[in-house]
Amino acid sequence: MNINFEELTHNNLNRARIINRSDVSEDFVDTVDTLMDLTDYGVEHGCIGHTFLISFNERTVGVILLGEAIPWETDPPPVKETPFYRLMGFVIDKEYRGQGLGKKILEETIRRVYSEFGARPIVLGCHKDNFKAAAFYERYGFSKTDYMEGNDIYYIRPLFPN
């Protein structure tokens, strides 16, 4: 599988905008423009992590942000006193889902961030009605918590998954 990871920048943002996410509500996953804003904020504030634009066989197919979490009041108690990463904006073009790309992209993103910046727990918010995404994250080491922020349920991937 020929998967390419490159940093999302203002120069390649238009390529990210063509990802077909017509079946993924903004309630479920932020737009690429919002991810670019979050990335800019992280860079300006010295946060560690990466926002990747993903290509498969030279076609832009996804984006993913995994970066140092800025503490939120609603963060789950198990991570309140420890540094952790927040996974945001992970979406794959609808024509490329179900081919094993999601697992490979998620694991490679985690590997790269851990390798460059060190291992930490990972937290994400998944919309309470996004059942497919919730099942995906649970398959790959994330555990559902009892904590929410708005309509998002928090999931945590500990350093050493059970």
C-alpha positions as CSV (number, residue, x, y, z in Angstrom):
1,M,0.0,0.0,0.0
2,N,1.5,3.3,-1.1
3,I,0.4,5.8,1.6
4,N,2.1,9.2,1.7
5,F,2.0,11.5,4.8
6,E,2.8,15.2,4.4
7,E,2.1,18.1,6.7
8,L,-1.1,20.0,6.1
9,T,-0.1,23.5,5.1
10,H,-1.8,26.5,3.5
11,N,0.0,25.5,0.3
12,N,-1.8,22.1,0.1
13,L,-5.0,23.1,1.8
14,N,-6.9,23.2,-1.5
15,R,-6.0,19.5,-2.1
16,A,-7.4,18.7,1.3
17,R,-10.6,20.5,0.5
18,I,-11.4,18.0,-2.4
19,I,-11.6,15.0,0.0
20,N,-15.1,13.6,-0.5
21,R,-16.7,13.7,3.0
22,S,-20.2,14.4,1.7
23,D,-21.6,11.7,4.1
24,V,-19.7,13.0,7.1
25,S,-21.5,15.7,9.0
26,E,-19.4,18.6,10.4
27,D,-21.0,17.6,13.7
28,F,-19.0,14.4,13.4
29,V,-15.6,15.7,12.1
30,D,-14.3,19.3,11.7
31,T,-13.7,20.7,8.2
32,V,-10.2,20.9,6.8
33,D,-10.3,24.7,7.2
34,T,-11.0,24.2,10.9
35,L,-8.1,21.7,11.1
36,M,-5.9,24.3,9.4
37,D,-6.9,26.9,12.0
38,L,-6.2,24.4,14.8
39,T,-2.9,23.6,13.3
40,D,-1.9,27.2,13.0
41,Y,-2.9,27.7,16.6
42,G,-0.8,24.8,17.7
43,V,2.2,26.1,15.8
44,E,1.8,29.6,17.2
45,H,1.7,28.2,20.7
46,G,4.5,25.7,20.4
47,C,2.3,22.6,20.7
48,I,3.9,19.3,19.5
49,G,2.2,17.0,17.0
50,H,1.3,16.7,13.4
51,T,-1.6,17.4,11.0
52,F,-1.1,15.1,8.0
53,L,-2.6,15.3,4.6
54,I,-2.8,11.7,3.4
55,S,-2.4,10.5,-0.2
56,F,-2.9,7.0,-1.5
57,N,-1.5,6.0,-4.9
58,E,-1.0,9.8,-5.5
59,R,-4.6,10.7,-4.7
60,T,-5.5,12.9,-1.7
61,V,-7.7,10.7,0.5
62,G,-7.6,12.0,4.1
63,V,-6.5,14.2,6.9
64,I,-5.6,13.6,10.6
65,L,-4.5,15.8,13.4
66,L,-2.7,14.3,16.4
67,G,-1.2,16.9,18.7
68,E,-0.5,18.0,22.2
69,A,-3.7,18.6,24.1
70,I,-4.4,22.0,25.4
71,P,-6.4,21.2,28.6
72,W,-10.2,21.7,28.4
73,E,-12.5,21.9,31.4
74,T,-14.4,18.9,30.1
75,D,-11.4,16.6,29.7
76,P,-11.9,13.2,31.3
77,P,-10.4,13.0,34.9
78,P,-8.0,10.1,34.0
79,V,-6.0,12.5,31.9
80,K,-6.4,15.8,33.7
81,E,-3.1,15.6,35.5
82,T,-1.0,14.1,32.8
83,P,0.2,15.3,29.3
84,F,-1.8,13.7,26.5
85,Y,-2.4,14.0,22.8
86,R,-5.7,14.9,21.2
87,L,-6.8,13.2,18.0
88,M,-8.9,15.5,15.9
89,G,-10.3,15.7,12.4
90,F,-9.6,12.2,11.1
91,V,-11.5,11.7,7.9
92,I,-11.0,9.5,4.9
93,D,-12.5,10.1,1.5
94,K,-15.7,8.1,1.3
95,E,-14.5,6.3,-1.9
96,Y,-11.5,4.9,0.1
97,R,-13.1,3.7,3.3
98,G,-13.3,0.0,4.1
99,Q,-9.9,-0.8,2.5
100,G,-7.8,-0.9,5.6
101,L,-6.4,2.6,5.1
102,G,-7.9,4.0,8.4
103,K,-6.0,1.5,10.5
104,K,-2.7,2.1,8.7
105,I,-3.1,5.9,8.8
106,L,-4.0,5.9,12.5
107,E,-1.2,3.6,13.5
108,E,1.4,5.3,11.4
109,T,0.4,8.8,12.7
110,I,0.7,7.5,16.3
111,R,4.0,5.9,15.5
112,R,5.4,9.1,14.0
113,V,4.2,11.4,16.8
114,Y,5.4,8.9,19.5
115,S,8.8,8.6,17.8
116,E,9.3,12.3,17.4
117,F,7.7,13.6,20.6
118,G,7.3,10.7,23.0
119,A,4.4,8.4,24.0
120,R,1.4,9.8,25.8
121,P,-2.2,8.7,26.2
122,I,-4.5,9.8,23.3
123,V,-7.9,11.3,23.8
124,L,-10.6,11.9,21.2
125,G,-14.2,13.0,21.1
126,C,-16.6,11.0,19.0
127,H,-20.1,12.2,18.3
128,K,-22.6,10.1,20.2
129,D,-24.4,9.1,17.0
130,N,-21.2,8.3,15.0
131,F,-21.4,4.6,15.6
132,K,-19.1,3.5,12.8
133,A,-16.3,5.8,14.0
134,A,-16.8,4.6,17.6
135,A,-16.5,1.0,16.6
136,F,-13.4,1.8,14.6
137,Y,-11.7,3.5,17.5
138,E,-12.6,0.7,19.9
139,R,-11.1,-1.9,17.6
140,Y,-7.8,0.0,17.7
141,G,-7.3,0.4,21.4
142,F,-9.5,3.3,22.5
143,S,-11.9,2.9,25.4
144,K,-15.2,4.7,25.7
145,T,-15.5,6.8,28.8
146,D,-18.5,8.1,30.7
147,Y,-17.4,11.7,30.0
148,M,-18.8,14.0,27.3
149,E,-18.2,17.4,25.8
150,G,-21.4,18.6,24.1
151,N,-22.5,15.7,21.9
152,D,-19.0,14.1,21.8
153,I,-18.2,11.1,24.0
154,Y,-14.6,10.9,25.1
155,Y,-12.5,7.9,24.2
156,I,-9.0,7.3,25.6
157,R,-6.2,5.2,24.3
158,P,-3.8,4.6,27.1
159,L,-0.1,4.2,26.6
160,F,-0.4,0.5,27.0
161,P,-3.7,-0.7,25.6
162,N,-5.4,-3.5,27.5
